[in-house]
Amino acid sequence: MTSVTYAWQLTHDLDAFLGRAGDFLRSRPAEHTVALTVTDVLRRRGPGQFGEGAPVFGHLEREGETTAAFFRTPPYRLYLTSLDQRGAGTLAAVLADAGTEVPGVSADADTVAAFAEAWRGRTGARPVPVSSERLYRLGCLTVPEPAPPGRARVAGGDDRDLLARWYAEFAEAVGEGEHRDGGAWADDRISYGGVSLWETPDGTPVAMAGATAPIAGQVRVGPVYTPAHLRGRGYAGAATAEVSRAAVAAGAHEVLLFTDLANPTSNGLYLRLGYRPVSDFATYDFTYDVT
């Protein structure tokens, strides 16, 4: 029986990674939206956009063909494309043997479960569920009616401080407050018109909806944020509808977003806007016994 070459290749070189895994990532833009958009930010803005540590990338080759990939931008968790149990097991072995720090993992729900079990077997780490999310794809956009008073506009340079503050508040609310710098995030989004604000008739911004830069024909909406004291007035829905409309008008073939499955309000909103479920994703943290 002929053996099948089945090997992970690791690198810190983004260009080398994209040279081997780029076509694979672009072949399934919805499934690979996070890998596509994160590597696009790193390519456009530099390797320090998500933290001071050097990003690490990897791809799995079977007989010279890339069939899976991962990345990690410290201090964030490992992010995986879909893996079967064998792929998860071999990756856990490679990372453990290399002494790679793995504080947690995010991927589709089946892949996360497979990797968490393999990582536990290799390191003894205990996986702790953090969140469950659902990926949605826009079908036919349904704009909420009546819209709340006001209008949408694209955020510009004068909005930088507001965007940075709102991003920090959003990140804190979802448990990522100590990570990416809000100013760097705002600078990136402003550079390509990647945030729509909803403002009241007197020009006061009351909500924002972001969108990633288009890559491989897809755009992912997020984050969507309304300050706590302004919620329940339809601002988030109006801002999300506008940024979704703008993405379609700009030629996006797929408009995507993630929602927290623990938040029925947001899931209901996006269904009403015309988004439809694609697949479920999960995030685990790992805890390590201190001896």
C-alpha positions as CSV (number, residue, x, y, z in Angstrom):
1,M,0.0,0.0,0.0
2,T,1.4,3.4,-0.9
3,S,1.6,5.8,2.0
4,V,0.1,9.2,1.8
5,T,2.2,12.2,2.6
6,Y,0.4,14.1,5.4
7,A,2.5,16.9,6.9
8,W,2.0,20.3,8.6
9,Q,4.2,23.1,7.6
10,L,4.7,26.0,10.0
11,T,6.1,29.5,9.4
12,H,6.2,33.0,10.6
13,D,6.3,34.3,7.0
14,L,2.9,35.5,5.9
15,D,3.8,35.7,2.3
16,A,5.1,32.1,2.3
17,F,2.0,31.0,4.1
18,L,-0.3,32.7,1.6
19,G,1.8,31.4,-1.3
20,R,1.0,27.8,-0.2
21,A,-2.4,28.2,1.5
22,G,-4.0,31.3,-0.2
23,D,-5.8,29.4,-3.0
24,F,-7.2,27.0,-0.5
25,L,-8.5,29.8,1.7
26,R,-10.1,31.6,-1.2
27,S,-11.7,28.3,-2.4
28,R,-14.3,28.5,0.4
29,P,-14.6,32.2,1.3
30,A,-17.5,31.8,3.8
31,E,-16.0,28.9,5.7
32,H,-12.6,30.6,5.7
33,T,-13.8,34.2,6.3
34,V,-11.8,34.7,9.5
35,A,-8.5,33.4,8.1
36,L,-9.0,35.5,5.0
37,T,-9.8,38.7,6.8
38,V,-7.1,38.4,9.5
39,T,-4.4,37.6,7.0
40,D,-5.6,40.5,4.8
41,V,-5.2,42.9,7.8
42,L,-1.7,41.6,8.5
43,R,-0.8,42.0,4.8
44,R,-2.1,45.6,4.6
45,R,-1.2,46.9,8.0
46,G,1.8,44.8,9.2
47,P,2.4,41.9,11.6
48,G,1.9,43.9,14.8
49,Q,-1.8,44.8,14.3
50,F,-3.1,42.2,16.8
51,G,-0.3,42.2,19.4
52,E,3.4,42.3,19.9
53,G,4.1,38.6,19.4
54,A,5.0,37.2,16.0
55,P,2.1,35.6,14.2
56,V,2.5,31.9,13.4
57,F,0.8,30.2,10.4
58,G,0.6,26.6,9.2
59,H,-0.9,24.5,6.4
60,L,-1.5,20.8,6.0
61,E,-0.3,19.2,2.8
62,R,-1.5,15.9,1.5
63,E,0.4,14.8,-1.6
64,G,1.3,18.4,-2.3
65,E,-2.2,19.9,-1.9
66,T,-3.2,22.2,1.0
67,T,-6.2,20.8,2.7
68,A,-6.3,22.7,6.0
69,A,-4.6,25.7,7.7
70,F,-4.3,27.6,10.9
71,F,-3.0,30.9,12.3
72,R,-2.3,32.5,15.6
73,T,-1.8,36.2,16.3
74,P,-0.5,36.3,19.9
75,P,-2.1,36.9,22.4
76,Y,-5.2,35.6,20.6
77,R,-6.2,31.9,20.4
78,L,-5.3,29.4,17.7
79,Y,-7.7,29.6,14.8
80,L,-8.2,26.5,12.6
81,T,-10.0,25.7,9.3
82,S,-11.9,22.4,9.3
83,L,-10.0,19.3,10.4
84,D,-10.9,15.7,10.8
85,Q,-9.6,13.7,13.8
86,R,-6.4,12.7,12.1
87,G,-5.6,16.3,11.1
88,A,-6.4,17.5,14.6
89,G,-4.2,14.9,16.1
90,T,-1.2,15.5,13.9
91,L,-1.5,19.3,14.5
92,A,-1.6,18.8,18.2
93,A,1.5,16.7,18.0
94,V,3.4,19.2,15.9
95,L,2.5,22.2,18.1
96,A,3.2,20.3,21.3
97,D,6.6,19.0,20.1
98,A,7.5,22.6,19.0
99,G,6.6,24.0,22.4
100,T,4.0,26.3,20.9
101,E,1.8,28.2,23.3
102,V,-1.9,27.5,22.8
103,P,-4.1,29.4,25.2
104,G,-7.3,28.4,23.4
105,V,-8.7,27.5,20.0
106,S,-11.5,28.7,17.7
107,A,-13.0,26.8,14.7
108,D,-16.1,25.2,13.5
109,A,-17.7,23.2,16.3
110,D,-16.6,19.7,15.2
111,T,-13.0,20.8,14.6
112,V,-12.8,22.5,18.0
113,A,-14.0,19.4,19.7
114,A,-11.5,17.2,17.8
115,F,-8.5,19.5,18.5
116,A,-9.4,20.0,22.1
117,E,-9.4,16.3,22.7
118,A,-6.1,15.8,20.9
119,W,-4.5,18.7,22.7
120,R,-5.7,17.3,26.1
121,G,-4.2,14.0,25.2
122,R,-0.8,15.6,24.3
123,T,-0.5,18.2,27.0
124,G,-3.1,17.4,29.7
125,A,-4.7,20.8,29.2
126,R,-8.3,21.0,30.2
127,P,-10.6,22.6,27.5
128,V,-13.1,25.2,28.9
129,P,-15.9,26.3,26.6
130,V,-15.9,30.0,26.1
131,S,-18.5,30.7,23.4
132,S,-20.7,29.3,20.7
133,E,-21.3,31.3,17.5
134,R,-23.3,30.9,14.3
135,L,-22.1,32.1,11.0
136,Y,-24.8,33.7,8.8
137,R,-24.9,34.6,5.1
138,L,-27.0,37.4,3.8
139,G,-29.9,36.3,1.5
140,C,-32.3,39.0,0.5
141,L,-31.8,42.1,2.6
142,T,-34.9,43.3,4.4
143,V,-34.4,46.8,5.7
144,P,-36.2,47.4,9.0
145,E,-39.3,49.7,8.7
146,P,-39.9,52.1,10.1
147,A,-36.2,53.1,10.5
148,P,-35.3,55.0,13.7
149,P,-35.0,58.8,13.3
150,G,-31.7,59.8,11.7
151,R,-29.5,58.5,9.0
152,A,-26.4,56.4,8.3
153,R,-23.0,57.7,7.2
154,V,-19.6,56.3,6.7
155,A,-17.2,57.1,9.6
156,G,-14.2,59.2,8.8
157,G,-11.0,60.5,10.4
158,D,-12.9,62.9,12.7
159,D,-14.6,59.9,14.2
160,R,-11.4,58.1,15.2
161,D,-11.6,58.7,18.9
162,L,-15.3,57.6,19.0
163,L,-14.6,54.5,17.1
164,A,-11.6,53.6,19.2
165,R,-13.7,54.1,22.4
166,W,-16.6,52.1,21.1
167,Y,-14.4,49.3,19.9
168,A,-12.7,49.1,23.3
169,E,-16.2,48.9,25.0
170,F,-17.3,46.2,22.6
171,A,-14.1,44.2,23.1
172,E,-14.5,44.5,26.9
173,A,-18.1,43.2,26.6
174,V,-17.1,40.1,24.6
175,G,-14.1,39.3,26.8
176,E,-11.3,40.6,24.5
177,G,-10.8,44.0,26.2
178,E,-7.1,43.4,26.9
179,H,-6.1,42.6,23.4
180,R,-6.2,44.6,20.1
181,D,-5.7,48.4,20.4
182,G,-8.8,50.3,19.6
183,G,-6.9,53.1,17.8
184,A,-5.2,50.6,15.5
185,W,-8.6,49.0,14.7
186,A,-10.1,52.4,14.0
187,D,-7.3,53.5,11.7
188,D,-7.6,50.3,9.7
189,R,-11.4,50.6,9.3
190,I,-11.3,54.3,8.4
191,S,-8.7,53.6,5.7
192,Y,-11.3,51.8,3.5
193,G,-14.6,53.1,4.9
194,G,-15.2,50.1,7.0
195,V,-17.6,51.5,9.6
196,S,-21.1,52.9,9.2
197,L,-22.5,55.1,11.9
198,W,-26.2,55.6,12.7
199,E,-26.7,59.2,13.9
200,T,-29.8,61.0,15.2
201,P,-31.3,64.0,13.3
202,D,-29.0,66.3,15.2
203,G,-25.9,64.5,14.0
204,T,-25.1,62.5,17.2
205,P,-23.7,59.0,16.5
206,V,-25.7,56.4,18.4
207,A,-24.5,53.0,16.9
208,M,-21.9,51.6,14.6
209,A,-21.7,48.6,12.3
210,G,-18.3,47.6,10.9
211,A,-17.4,45.5,7.9
212,T,-14.1,43.8,6.9
213,A,-12.4,44.9,3.7
214,P,-13.5,42.7,0.8
215,I,-11.4,39.7,0.0
216,A,-12.2,36.6,-2.1
217,G,-15.6,38.1,-2.8
218,Q,-16.7,38.1,0.8
219,V,-17.3,40.8,3.4
220,R,-18.0,40.1,7.1
221,V,-20.1,42.5,9.1
222,G,-18.9,43.3,12.6
223,P,-18.6,44.5,15.2
224,V,-22.1,45.9,15.7
225,Y,-22.2,48.1,18.8
226,T,-24.7,50.4,20.5
227,P,-23.8,52.0,23.9
228,A,-25.9,50.4,26.6
229,H,-28.0,53.4,27.4
230,L,-29.1,53.7,23.7
231,R,-30.1,50.1,23.1
232,G,-33.6,48.9,22.2
233,R,-34.3,51.8,19.8
234,G,-33.5,50.1,16.5
235,Y,-30.2,51.8,15.9
236,A,-28.1,48.6,15.6
237,G,-30.5,47.1,13.1
238,A,-30.5,50.2,11.0
239,A,-26.7,50.4,11.0
240,T,-26.3,46.8,10.2
241,A,-28.8,47.0,7.3
242,E,-26.9,50.0,5.9
243,V,-23.4,48.3,6.1
244,S,-24.9,45.2,4.6
245,R,-26.5,47.2,1.7
246,A,-23.3,49.0,1.1
247,A,-21.3,45.7,0.9
248,V,-23.8,44.3,-1.7
249,A,-23.7,47.5,-3.7
250,A,-19.9,47.4,-3.7
251,G,-20.0,44.0,-5.3
252,A,-19.6,41.5,-2.5
253,H,-20.7,38.0,-3.5
254,E,-21.1,36.9,0.1
255,V,-22.0,39.1,3.1
256,L,-21.4,37.3,6.3
257,L,-21.6,37.8,10.1
258,F,-21.2,35.9,13.3
259,T,-23.6,35.9,16.2
260,D,-23.3,34.7,19.8
261,L,-25.8,31.8,20.1
262,A,-26.3,32.9,23.7
263,N,-27.8,36.2,22.5
264,P,-31.3,35.5,21.1
265,T,-31.9,39.2,20.4
266,S,-29.1,39.5,17.9
267,N,-29.9,36.2,16.3
268,G,-33.5,37.3,15.8
269,L,-32.4,40.7,14.4
270,Y,-30.2,39.2,11.8
271,L,-32.8,36.7,10.7
272,R,-35.2,39.5,10.2
273,L,-32.6,41.4,8.1
274,G,-32.4,38.4,5.8
275,Y,-29.3,36.5,7.1
276,R,-29.5,32.7,7.0
277,P,-27.4,30.2,9.1
278,V,-24.4,28.6,7.5
279,S,-22.6,26.7,10.3
280,D,-21.8,26.8,14.0
281,F,-18.4,27.7,15.5
282,A,-17.0,27.4,19.0
283,T,-14.2,28.7,21.2
284,Y,-12.4,27.0,24.0
285,D,-9.7,28.2,26.4
286,F,-7.2,25.7,27.8
287,T,-6.3,25.5,31.5
288,Y,-3.0,23.9,32.4
289,D,-2.3,22.4,35.8
290,V,0.6,24.1,37.6
291,T,2.9,21.6,39.2
